[in-house]
Amino acid sequence: MKTLHQQIEIAGNKVYGQVNRMWPDELPILEKVEAQRAYKRLITKFGKKKVWCEYLNEWETKKLYAGRKRPRKCWLSLNGDTNSLSKGWRRLVHDVSHYVHDFRFSNSKDHNIAQAKIEFEMAKFVIDSGWLQGKLKPKIKPLLTKEEKNNKKILHYQSLLKRWETKHNLATTKIKIYRKKLKNLR
């Protein structure tokens, strides 16, 4: 007969097995910009917990701060080894699930069933969101010719000029109004 701890560990391993089987056979290369965007979006979506606030006497939602964390080198899979557990999308989801698990359950041990379920949800979200098809990659901007760049600058300066002229007209109108009010008070 297995102890409760052993039963929980077996259940956690089953969930980890589901996570490993859900990933496609060939994963795309994970670049730095993609990793940064995926990290922030995963933290924003999954990094929330409800805590009791004694002061307000109600439940409030705390959020995990995504911050300006740079992508870890092990997340990037630029050498072509995209399907191992130690690099790429799988490693990113695993690491972020640990961050979220540590935030939600600060007194809990790593690699338990709760962390495995968080990783399962994150992996499912990444696959269903189409991030593996390149949705997080930055759009490539077309190169502009010298004439197009010049026209773009002209339009920008015209809009700035129009905005400042509007501010100037508003200021002169206000000055007239306040001079009249001062004159009436004297």
Z-matrix of the N, CA and C atoms (Angstrom, degrees):
N
C 1 1.456
C 2 1.527 1 109.20
N 3 1.311 2 115.10 1 134.16
C 4 1.459 3 120.57 2 -176.48
C 5 1.524 4 110.47 3 -89.16
N 6 1.331 5 113.97 4 148.04
C 7 1.456 6 118.98 5 177.76
C 8 1.517 7 109.46 6 -74.75
N 9 1.302 8 116.15 7 167.60
C 10 1.465 9 121.45 8 179.40
C 11 1.525 10 110.49 9 -61.65
N 12 1.327 11 115.45 10 -41.00
C 13 1.467 12 119.84 11 179.36
C 14 1.527 13 110.91 12 -61.25
N 15 1.327 14 117.26 13 -42.05
C 16 1.464 15 120.92 14 179.38
C 17 1.527 16 111.24 15 -66.33
N 18 1.337 17 116.46 16 -38.85
C 19 1.470 18 120.12 17 178.81
C 20 1.530 19 110.83 18 -64.51
N 21 1.345 20 116.25 19 -41.15
C 22 1.469 21 119.96 20 178.34
C 23 1.520 22 110.58 21 -65.70
N 24 1.325 23 116.70 22 -40.08
C 25 1.472 24 120.36 23 179.02
C 26 1.526 25 111.10 24 -64.43
N 27 1.326 26 116.85 25 -39.42
C 28 1.471 27 120.77 26 177.95
C 29 1.529 28 110.18 27 -64.98
N 30 1.338 29 116.63 28 -41.91
C 31 1.472 30 120.18 29 178.36
C 32 1.521 31 110.52 30 -63.25
N 33 1.342 32 117.75 31 -40.91
C 34 1.462 33 121.50 32 177.54
C 35 1.518 34 111.59 33 -62.91
N 36 1.336 35 116.76 34 -40.96
C 37 1.463 36 120.42 35 178.57
C 38 1.526 37 111.50 36 -65.00
N 39 1.324 38 117.11 37 -33.48
C 40 1.474 39 120.21 38 176.54
C 41 1.533 40 110.20 39 -63.67
N 42 1.332 41 115.67 40 -42.80
C 43 1.472 42 119.23 41 179.74
C 44 1.519 43 109.91 42 -65.94
N 45 1.345 44 117.83 43 -41.72
C 46 1.462 45 120.27 44 176.19
C 47 1.528 46 111.06 45 -60.07
N 48 1.334 47 116.85 46 -37.56
C 49 1.457 48 120.37 47 176.94
C 50 1.524 49 111.32 48 -63.12
N 51 1.333 50 116.77 49 -40.27
C 52 1.467 51 120.72 50 177.34
C 53 1.524 52 110.28 51 -62.83
N 54 1.337 53 116.25 52 -42.40
C 55 1.469 54 120.20 53 179.63
C 56 1.524 55 109.90 54 -61.22
N 57 1.323 56 117.17 55 -46.63
C 58 1.473 57 120.45 56 -178.03
C 59 1.518 58 112.10 57 -65.06
N 60 1.335 59 117.35 58 -33.30
C 61 1.467 60 120.16 59 -179.99
C 62 1.523 61 112.94 60 -78.54
N 63 1.321 62 117.75 61 -21.38
C 64 1.467 63 118.90 62 -176.45
C 65 1.527 64 112.63 63 -77.41
N 66 1.346 65 117.34 64 -22.65
C 67 1.462 66 119.67 65 -179.89
C 68 1.529 67 109.90 66 -69.82
N 69 1.332 68 117.69 67 143.28
C 70 1.474 69 119.70 68 176.39
C 71 1.539 70 110.88 69 -65.14
N 72 1.345 71 115.85 70 162.72
C 73 1.468 72 120.10 71 -178.99
C 74 1.524 73 111.72 72 -64.85
N 75 1.310 74 116.47 73 -41.28
C 76 1.466 75 120.77 74 -179.84
C 77 1.524 76 109.31 75 -114.64
N 78 1.314 77 116.10 76 116.76
C 79 1.462 78 121.00 77 178.54
C 80 1.524 79 109.62 78 -99.53
N 81 1.337 80 117.80 79 145.31
C 82 1.464 81 119.67 80 178.83
C 83 1.527 82 111.19 81 -73.79
N 84 1.299 83 115.31 82 163.95
C 85 1.467 84 121.70 83 177.42
C 86 1.526 85 108.44 84 -67.68
N 87 1.318 86 115.70 85 137.01
C 88 1.464 87 121.79 86 178.72
C 89 1.525 88 108.17 87 -100.89
N 90 1.324 89 116.12 88 116.43
C 91 1.457 90 121.23 89 -179.38
C 92 1.523 91 110.30 90 -94.39
N 93 1.333 92 115.72 91 169.72
C 94 1.458 93 121.92 92 -173.23
C 95 1.530 94 112.24 93 -61.42
N 96 1.318 95 117.47 94 -46.27
C 97 1.464 96 121.13 95 -177.88
C 98 1.528 97 110.23 96 -65.08
N 99 1.316 98 116.20 97 -42.11
C 100 1.467 99 120.65 98 177.85
C 101 1.522 100 110.76 99 -61.56
N 102 1.333 101 116.47 100 -44.39
C 103 1.467 102 120.63 101 -179.19
C 104 1.517 103 110.78 102 -62.26
N 105 1.328 104 116.68 103 -41.88
C 106 1.475 105 120.70 104 179.20
C 107 1.527 106 110.63 105 -62.26
N 108 1.316 107 116.74 106 -47.06
C 109 1.469 108 120.78 107 -179.13
C 110 1.527 109 111.49 108 -65.92
N 111 1.328 110 116.41 109 -42.44
C 112 1.469 111 119.99 110 179.97
C 113 1.525 112 110.17 111 -63.80
N 114 1.330 113 117.06 112 -42.66
C 115 1.466 114 120.76 113 179.55
C 116 1.529 115 110.78 114 -58.28
N 117 1.334 116 116.17 115 -50.22
C 118 1.463 117 119.57 116 -177.33
C 119 1.528 118 111.59 117 -63.87
N 120 1.317 119 117.11 118 -40.72
C 121 1.466 120 119.75 119 -178.17
C 122 1.529 121 111.90 120 -70.29
N 123 1.321 122 116.97 121 -37.40
C 124 1.464 123 119.50 122 177.64
C 125 1.527 124 111.05 123 -67.15
N 126 1.337 125 116.56 124 -41.91
C 127 1.468 126 119.96 125 178.59
C 128 1.527 127 109.70 126 -64.02
N 129 1.325 128 117.48 127 -41.67
C 130 1.459 129 121.21 128 -179.58
C 131 1.529 130 111.32 129 -64.70
N 132 1.333 131 117.01 130 -41.55
C 133 1.466 132 120.20 131 -177.24
C 134 1.524 133 112.49 132 -74.75
N 135 1.332 134 117.79 133 -44.07
C 136 1.461 135 120.46 134 -171.28
C 137 1.530 136 113.73 135 -103.54
N 138 1.316 137 118.64 136 -13.59
C 139 1.460 138 120.98 137 -174.93
C 140 1.510 139 113.95 138 -87.58
N 141 1.325 140 117.60 139 59.70
C 142 1.468 141 122.69 140 179.03
C 143 1.526 142 108.60 141 -133.12
N 144 1.331 143 115.52 142 147.64
C 145 1.462 144 119.91 143 173.38
C 146 1.509 145 109.35 144 -150.61
N 147 1.330 146 115.64 145 152.21
C 148 1.466 147 122.14 146 177.61
C 149 1.526 148 108.05 147 -94.56
N 150 1.332 149 115.97 148 131.04
C 151 1.464 150 121.22 149 176.38
C 152 1.528 151 108.76 150 -130.46
N 153 1.318 152 115.47 151 151.28
C 154 1.455 153 120.77 152 179.18
C 155 1.514 154 109.10 153 -83.35
N 156 1.326 155 116.42 154 126.45
C 157 1.458 156 122.26 155 178.53
C 158 1.528 157 108.28 156 -101.55
N 159 1.337 158 115.35 157 112.50
C 160 1.473 159 120.23 158 -179.17
C 161 1.530 160 110.89 159 -65.06
N 162 1.319 161 116.39 160 -37.31
C 163 1.463 162 121.09 161 -176.55
C 164 1.524 163 111.43 162 -64.13
N 165 1.341 164 115.85 163 -47.55
C 166 1.473 165 120.52 164 -179.28
C 167 1.522 166 112.41 165 -87.18
N 168 1.335 167 116.21 166 -13.29
C 169 1.459 168 122.23 167 -179.04
C 170 1.532 169 111.28 168 59.22
N 171 1.327 170 115.59 169 44.48
C 172 1.466 171 121.24 170 178.48
C 173 1.522 172 108.99 171 -159.18
N 174 1.331 173 115.15 172 168.39
C 175 1.463 174 120.75 173 177.31
C 176 1.517 175 109.02 174 -79.95
N 177 1.329 176 116.22 175 140.87
C 178 1.459 177 120.48 176 174.68
C 179 1.522 178 109.01 177 -132.85
N 180 1.321 179 115.73 178 155.55
C 181 1.456 180 121.43 179 -178.43
C 182 1.518 181 109.47 180 -96.15
N 183 1.322 182 116.31 181 125.76
C 184 1.467 183 122.05 182 174.05
C 185 1.513 184 107.49 183 -102.26
N 186 1.330 185 115.39 184 144.59
C 187 1.458 186 120.17 185 -178.75
C 188 1.517 187 110.05 186 -119.36
N 189 1.315 188 115.40 187 143.16
C 190 1.451 189 122.16 188 175.31
C 191 1.518 190 108.00 189 -79.09
N 192 1.321 191 116.71 190 130.01
C 193 1.459 192 121.25 191 -176.46
C 194 1.523 193 109.79 192 -79.63
N 195 1.327 194 116.88 193 122.59
C 196 1.464 195 121.12 194 -179.31
C 197 1.517 196 110.99 195 -73.47
N 198 1.307 197 117.58 196 -36.16
C 199 1.460 198 121.77 197 175.03
C 200 1.512 199 114.38 198 64.09
N 201 1.324 200 113.80 199 -160.85
C 202 1.458 201 120.92 200 -178.52
C 203 1.528 202 110.30 201 -109.16
N 204 1.310 203 116.34 202 39.13
C 205 1.460 204 120.41 203 -177.15
C 206 1.515 205 110.02 204 -65.37
N 207 1.333 206 114.40 205 130.84
C 208 1.458 207 119.34 206 175.69
C 209 1.519 208 109.44 207 -79.44
N 210 1.320 209 117.45 208 148.87
C 211 1.466 210 119.54 209 178.34
C 212 1.529 211 110.54 210 -62.68
N 213 1.312 212 116.47 211 138.87
C 214 1.460 213 120.89 212 177.05
C 215 1.517 214 109.16 213 -71.45
N 216 1.323 215 116.84 214 149.09
C 217 1.462 216 120.34 215 -179.72
C 218 1.522 217 111.87 216 -61.36
N 219 1.326 218 115.97 217 -32.69
C 220 1.471 219 118.31 218 -178.39
C 221 1.527 220 111.72 219 -72.04
N 222 1.335 221 117.97 220 -13.96
C 223 1.459 222 119.58 221 176.52
C 224 1.519 223 111.05 222 -77.30
N 225 1.311 224 116.31 223 -31.07
C 226 1.455 225 120.75 224 -175.42
C 227 1.527 226 108.95 225 -80.97
N 228 1.308 227 116.40 226 136.15
C 229 1.467 228 120.72 227 -177.86
C 230 1.516 229 109.16 228 -124.38
N 231 1.320 230 115.98 229 60.11
C 232 1.459 231 119.95 230 -175.01
C 233 1.528 232 112.73 231 -80.97
N 234 1.333 233 118.18 232 -13.21
C 235 1.459 234 119.91 233 -178.81
C 236 1.519 235 113.16 234 -84.64
N 237 1.317 236 117.43 235 -1.32
C 238 1.460 237 121.07 236 177.56
C 239 1.512 238 113.86 237 98.15
N 240 1.343 239 118.37 238 -10.85
C 241 1.463 240 121.52 239 178.48
C 242 1.522 241 107.82 240 -84.40
N 243 1.325 242 116.22 241 85.46
C 244 1.467 243 119.58 242 -171.08
C 245 1.515 244 113.73 243 -100.00
N 246 1.316 245 118.51 244 -11.64
C 247 1.454 246 119.14 245 -171.56
C 248 1.522 247 114.01 246 -105.12
N 249 1.319 248 118.29 247 3.70
C 250 1.465 249 119.30 248 179.88
C 251 1.527 250 109.90 249 -83.75
N 252 1.323 251 114.62 250 163.16
C 253 1.463 252 119.56 251 179.13
C 254 1.519 253 112.13 252 -76.27
N 255 1.323 254 117.29 253 -14.13
C 256 1.458 255 119.91 254 -173.68
C 257 1.525 256 113.56 255 -94.96
N 258 1.316 257 119.00 256 -3.32
C 259 1.470 258 121.44 257 -178.93
C 260 1.519 259 110.34 258 -143.68
N 261 1.321 260 114.96 259 160.68
C 262 1.453 261 121.13 260 169.89
C 263 1.517 262 115.06 261 78.79
N 264 1.335 263 114.57 262 -152.56
C 265 1.455 264 122.19 263 -173.64
C 266 1.526 265 111.89 264 -60.22
N 267 1.319 266 116.79 265 -41.09
C 268 1.466 267 119.90 266 -177.40
C 269 1.524 268 111.32 267 -63.61
N 270 1.326 269 116.10 268 -41.52
C 271 1.474 270 119.85 269 -179.52
C 272 1.527 271 110.60 270 -69.35
N 273 1.341 272 116.63 271 -40.45
C 274 1.463 273 120.57 272 179.07
C 275 1.531 274 110.30 273 -59.30
N 276 1.327 275 117.08 274 -49.40
C 277 1.465 276 120.87 275 -178.49
C 278 1.526 277 110.03 276 -63.85
N 279 1.327 278 117.61 277 -39.77
C 280 1.457 279 120.79 278 179.61
C 281 1.532 280 111.04 279 -63.60
N 282 1.336 281 116.96 280 -46.54
C 283 1.470 282 120.40 281 -178.90
C 284 1.528 283 111.78 282 -65.35
N 285 1.321 284 117.13 283 -43.98
C 286 1.465 285 120.43 284 -179.25
C 287 1.530 286 110.11 285 -66.24
N 288 1.326 287 117.25 286 -34.66
C 289 1.464 288 118.89 287 177.20
C 290 1.532 289 110.56 288 -65.01
N 291 1.332 290 116.99 289 -32.94
C 292 1.466 291 119.55 290 174.84
C 293 1.526 292 111.07 291 -66.76
N 294 1.332 293 117.87 292 -42.39
C 295 1.472 294 120.62 293 178.96
C 296 1.528 295 110.23 294 -59.97
N 297 1.327 296 115.61 295 -46.24
C 298 1.469 297 120.33 296 -178.28
C 299 1.536 298 110.14 297 -66.69
N 300 1.326 299 117.02 298 -42.07
C 301 1.466 300 120.59 299 179.12
C 302 1.528 301 110.81 300 -62.19
N 303 1.342 302 117.20 301 -43.43
C 304 1.465 303 120.40 302 178.83
C 305 1.522 304 111.43 303 -64.29
N 306 1.335 305 117.10 304 -32.12
C 307 1.466 306 120.94 305 177.97
C 308 1.527 307 110.61 306 -72.44
N 309 1.325 308 116.50 307 -46.48
C 310 1.463 309 120.08 308 -177.32
C 311 1.535 310 112.49 309 -71.01
N 312 1.324 311 116.09 310 -43.06
C 313 1.474 312 121.25 311 -175.82
C 314 1.528 313 108.55 312 -124.42
N 315 1.310 314 117.31 313 81.20
C 316 1.465 315 120.90 314 -172.23
C 317 1.522 316 113.34 315 -68.07
N 318 1.314 317 119.75 316 -23.82
C 319 1.461 318 121.49 317 -178.17
C 320 1.521 319 113.17 318 -98.47
N 321 1.312 320 117.88 319 5.51
C 322 1.461 321 122.07 320 -175.38
C 323 1.528 322 110.83 321 -92.61
N 324 1.330 323 116.30 322 157.10
C 325 1.459 324 121.45 323 178.55
C 326 1.526 325 110.08 324 -81.92
N 327 1.346 326 114.95 325 158.12
C 328 1.465 327 120.60 326 176.46
C 329 1.529 328 110.64 327 -73.07
N 330 1.309 329 114.86 328 162.06
C 331 1.467 330 123.88 329 175.09
C 332 1.532 331 112.33 330 54.52
N 333 1.321 332 115.20 331 45.84
C 334 1.458 333 118.73 332 173.67
C 335 1.522 334 108.51 333 -108.15
N 336 1.312 335 117.71 334 -175.97
C 337 1.466 336 121.28 335 -174.15
C 338 1.529 337 111.59 336 -66.68
N 339 1.346 338 117.97 337 -33.86
C 340 1.466 339 120.29 338 179.78
C 341 1.528 340 110.38 339 -65.59
N 342 1.326 341 116.87 340 -42.28
C 343 1.466 342 120.57 341 178.98
C 344 1.527 343 109.71 342 -67.18
N 345 1.326 344 117.48 343 -38.14
C 346 1.464 345 120.92 344 178.81
C 347 1.532 346 110.70 345 -63.88
N 348 1.328 347 116.77 346 -39.37
C 349 1.469 348 119.47 347 179.34
C 350 1.527 349 111.37 348 -68.83
N 351 1.329 350 117.08 349 -36.78
C 352 1.468 351 120.17 350 176.03
C 353 1.525 352 109.31 351 -62.83
N 354 1.333 353 116.55 352 -44.41
C 355 1.468 354 120.52 353 178.78
C 356 1.525 355 110.86 354 -62.99
N 357 1.325 356 117.43 355 -38.50
C 358 1.469 357 121.27 356 177.63
C 359 1.523 358 110.33 357 -61.44
N 360 1.346 359 116.88 358 -46.97
C 361 1.469 360 120.76 359 179.48
C 362 1.526 361 111.16 360 -61.86
N 363 1.331 362 116.56 361 -42.07
C 364 1.466 363 120.06 362 -179.35
C 365 1.526 364 111.36 363 -66.26
N 366 1.319 365 117.13 364 -43.79
C 367 1.461 366 120.43 365 179.44
C 368 1.524 367 110.69 366 -62.03
N 369 1.320 368 116.32 367 -42.69
C 370 1.470 369 120.83 368 177.70
C 371 1.523 370 110.28 369 -61.97
N 372 1.341 371 116.81 370 -41.87
C 373 1.465 372 121.18 371 179.54
C 374 1.529 373 110.78 372 -63.89
N 375 1.333 374 117.08 373 -43.77
C 376 1.471 375 121.15 374 -179.69
C 377 1.525 376 110.10 375 -62.39
N 378 1.306 377 117.08 376 -45.14
C 379 1.472 378 120.69 377 -178.38
C 380 1.527 379 110.78 378 -67.95
N 381 1.339 380 117.02 379 -44.48
C 382 1.470 381 120.88 380 -178.27
C 383 1.525 382 112.60 381 -69.70
N 384 1.322 383 117.64 382 -27.58
C 385 1.472 384 120.92 383 -178.26
C 386 1.522 385 112.86 384 -78.38
N 387 1.309 386 117.58 385 -10.83
C 388 1.459 387 120.26 386 178.67
C 389 1.515 388 113.67 387 81.66
N 390 1.313 389 117.04 388 18.13
C 391 1.463 390 119.32 389 -179.34
C 392 1.525 391 111.52 390 -68.24
N 393 1.328 392 116.87 391 -27.05
C 394 1.467 393 119.94 392 179.02
C 395 1.528 394 111.27 393 -72.61
N 396 1.334 395 116.29 394 -17.44
C 397 1.472 396 120.06 395 177.24
C 398 1.524 397 111.73 396 -90.59
N 399 1.323 398 117.92 397 1.74
C 400 1.460 399 120.92 398 174.59
C 401 1.512 400 115.30 399 99.34
N 402 1.320 401 119.21 400 21.32
C 403 1.466 402 120.83 401 -179.11
C 404 1.526 403 112.50 402 -68.03
N 405 1.332 404 117.72 403 -22.69
C 406 1.465 405 120.36 404 -178.64
C 407 1.526 406 112.96 405 -91.52
N 408 1.317 407 116.67 406 -4.93
C 409 1.469 408 119.42 407 179.35
C 410 1.514 409 109.22 408 -70.26
N 411 1.344 410 117.09 409 143.70
C 412 1.466 411 119.11 410 178.73
C 413 1.525 412 110.75 411 -69.17
N 414 1.308 413 114.26 412 146.19
C 415 1.463 414 120.29 413 178.24
C 416 1.533 415 108.86 414 -72.28
N 417 1.311 416 115.86 415 138.03
C 418 1.466 417 120.46 416 179.84
C 419 1.524 418 108.37 417 -83.26
N 420 1.330 419 114.85 418 122.02
C 421 1.460 420 119.94 419 -179.24
C 422 1.533 421 108.84 420 -84.17
N 423 1.333 422 116.88 421 138.66
C 424 1.466 423 118.78 422 177.91
C 425 1.535 424 110.09 423 -70.74
N 426 1.323 425 115.51 424 146.61
C 427 1.461 426 119.83 425 177.82
C 428 1.526 427 109.61 426 -73.49
N 429 1.318 428 116.46 427 132.88
C 430 1.459 429 121.39 428 -179.28
C 431 1.519 430 110.05 429 -93.01
N 432 1.345 431 114.55 430 146.15
C 433 1.455 432 118.33 431 174.83
C 434 1.525 433 108.97 432 -77.32
N 435 1.326 434 115.60 433 170.47
C 436 1.461 435 120.11 434 -178.69
C 437 1.523 436 110.85 435 -61.00
N 438 1.323 437 116.65 436 -39.63
C 439 1.465 438 121.37 437 -179.66
C 440 1.534 439 110.99 438 -66.84
N 441 1.345 440 117.65 439 -40.64
C 442 1.465 441 121.15 440 178.73
C 443 1.525 442 111.24 441 -65.65
N 444 1.334 443 116.50 442 -39.45
C 445 1.468 444 120.43 443 176.50
C 446 1.525 445 110.45 444 -62.26
N 447 1.330 446 116.05 445 -42.51
C 448 1.460 447 121.00 446 -179.87
C 449 1.527 448 110.66 447 -64.12
N 450 1.335 449 117.58 448 -44.32
C 451 1.469 450 121.43 449 178.10
C 452 1.524 451 111.44 450 -62.35
N 453 1.341 452 116.83 451 -38.13
C 454 1.457 453 121.23 452 178.48
C 455 1.524 454 110.64 453 -63.99
N 456 1.329 455 116.92 454 -41.59
C 457 1.471 456 121.09 455 178.11
C 458 1.523 457 111.05 456 -65.19
N 459 1.332 458 115.84 457 -40.70
C 460 1.473 459 120.03 458 179.96
C 461 1.528 460 109.84 459 -61.76
N 462 1.329 461 117.50 460 -46.42
C 463 1.468 462 120.90 461 178.84
C 464 1.531 463 111.32 462 -61.85
N 465 1.327 464 116.35 463 -39.92
C 466 1.461 465 120.18 464 179.01
C 467 1.527 466 111.12 465 -63.57
N 468 1.341 467 116.60 466 -47.30
C 469 1.470 468 119.54 467 -179.89
C 470 1.524 469 111.94 468 -66.16
N 471 1.338 470 117.46 469 -34.24
C 472 1.460 471 119.71 470 176.01
C 473 1.521 472 111.53 471 -64.21
N 474 1.317 473 116.94 472 -41.26
C 475 1.469 474 119.03 473 178.98
C 476 1.526 475 110.78 474 -67.79
N 477 1.331 476 117.70 475 -38.26
C 478 1.468 477 120.33 476 176.31
C 479 1.525 478 111.26 477 -62.90
N 480 1.324 479 115.94 478 -44.13
C 481 1.463 480 120.88 479 179.55
C 482 1.526 481 110.65 480 -61.43
N 483 1.317 482 117.28 481 -44.00
C 484 1.468 483 121.36 482 179.35
C 485 1.532 484 110.50 483 -61.64
N 486 1.329 485 116.54 484 -43.03
C 487 1.467 486 120.77 485 -179.82
C 488 1.530 487 111.02 486 -63.09
N 489 1.350 488 117.06 487 -43.98
C 490 1.466 489 119.72 488 -179.38
C 491 1.528 490 112.04 489 -70.56
N 492 1.336 491 117.26 490 -32.70
C 493 1.468 492 119.30 491 175.33
C 494 1.527 493 110.74 492 -65.35
N 495 1.335 494 116.83 493 -39.05
C 496 1.465 495 120.84 494 176.38
C 497 1.523 496 110.32 495 -61.73
N 498 1.338 497 116.70 496 -44.70
C 499 1.466 498 120.70 497 178.38
C 500 1.528 499 110.76 498 -62.60
N 501 1.322 500 116.32 499 -39.90
C 502 1.467 501 121.14 500 179.83
C 503 1.533 502 110.74 501 -63.58
N 504 1.344 503 116.10 502 -45.67
C 505 1.471 504 120.35 503 178.75
C 506 1.524 505 111.09 504 -62.22
N 507 1.314 506 117.28 505 -42.20
C 508 1.455 507 121.30 506 177.92
C 509 1.535 508 110.36 507 -62.42
N 510 1.338 509 116.30 508 -42.40
C 511 1.468 510 119.87 509 -179.57
C 512 1.533 511 110.98 510 -64.53
N 513 1.333 512 118.16 511 -43.06
C 514 1.470 513 119.70 512 -179.78
C 515 1.529 514 110.85 513 -66.02
N 516 1.330 515 116.72 514 -36.51
C 517 1.468 516 119.91 515 177.19
C 518 1.527 517 110.37 516 -64.72
N 519 1.302 518 118.01 517 -44.67
C 520 1.471 519 122.03 518 179.36
C 521 1.523 520 111.01 519 -63.61
N 522 1.337 521 116.35 520 -39.60
C 523 1.475 522 119.86 521 178.40
C 524 1.522 523 110.24 522 -61.20
N 525 1.337 524 117.50 523 -43.29
C 526 1.469 525 121.33 524 178.12
C 527 1.526 526 110.90 525 -61.82
N 528 1.335 527 116.57 526 -44.16
C 529 1.466 528 120.94 527 -178.45
C 530 1.526 529 110.37 528 -61.93
N 531 1.337 530 117.15 529 -46.89
C 532 1.465 531 119.89 530 -176.69
C 533 1.529 532 111.88 531 -71.63
N 534 1.327 533 118.68 532 -29.84
C 535 1.483 534 120.46 533 175.14
C 536 1.519 535 109.36 534 -66.02
N 537 1.353 536 117.59 535 -41.30
C 538 1.452 537 121.71 536 178.26
C 539 1.519 538 110.75 537 -62.17
N 540 1.356 539 116.35 538 -43.90
C 541 1.448 540 120.16 539 -179.61
C 542 1.531 541 111.22 540 -63.32
N 543 1.341 542 115.75 541 -40.56
C 544 1.471 543 119.16 542 177.79
C 545 1.525 544 110.79 543 -65.17
N 546 1.326 545 117.19 544 -40.29
C 547 1.458 546 122.15 545 -179.83
C 548 1.536 547 110.79 546 -63.94
N 549 1.342 548 115.61 547 -39.79
C 550 1.470 549 119.67 548 179.06
C 551 1.517 550 113.01 549 -68.44
N 552 1.327 551 117.17 550 -29.35
C 553 1.453 552 121.01 551 -179.90
C 554 1.535 553 112.75 552 -78.03
N 555 1.295 554 119.96 553 -22.07
C 556 1.469 555 122.90 554 -178.13
C 557 1.484 556 112.76 555 -86.12
